[in-house]
Amino acid sequence: METLDHFESDYQPTSDEKTMAILSHILTLVCGFLAPLIIYLIKKDESPYVRKHAVESLNFQISVVIYGIGAAILVFLIIGIFLLIALGILAVILAIIATVKASEGKFYQYPFTIRLIKE
C-alpha cells in the first residue's frame, strides 16, 4: 500500500472536492463500482482531484469483481470460499483507508489494482 500525491504540494482541494473524493471511495461499500463510475462521469471535467480519486476507486472495484469471479470458480476446490472472504475483508479495509486519505486531501493508490481506466 502506498500513498501517492501527484498534486502540487501547495494544492488544497476544496471542501466539495474532498466530499466527492470521499464518496467515490466509501459508497463502494454500498453500491460497488456504480458510485465511482457516476462520480467520474459527472465530475471528470470539473476537478482533476475528484477525477483521480474516482478513477482509482473504479479501477479497484473492477479489479475486485475480476478477482471475485476467479475466486468463485475456485469455490469448487474449497479454497475459493476462503479467497472470497479474504477479498471481501480486504476490499472493505482498503476502501476505508482510501476514504481517510481522501479526507486528508491526499491521493491513495490501491494495491493489487488492474488499471483498466486511464485518466
C-alpha angles and dihedrals in degrees: 000000000000136000117224124189107193092167125094110276091240094048112116116189116224121249090256092051091051091049093051091046090050091049092050088062106033097044089062086077088065107031108014118218095351096082097054090041093054093043090049093050093048101041105027094103096038104053131021088197094057092040092055093050094044093049092048092048092045092050091050093050091049088050091051090053091050092048090046092055090051092049091047090056089052092054087092088064091050092236090087091070091059092044091053092050092047091046092052094049092046092049092053094046094047092047090054092049091049090049092053091048091049090051088054090053093250133123121242124200113207116227121235091026124150104216102217096150116060125201 
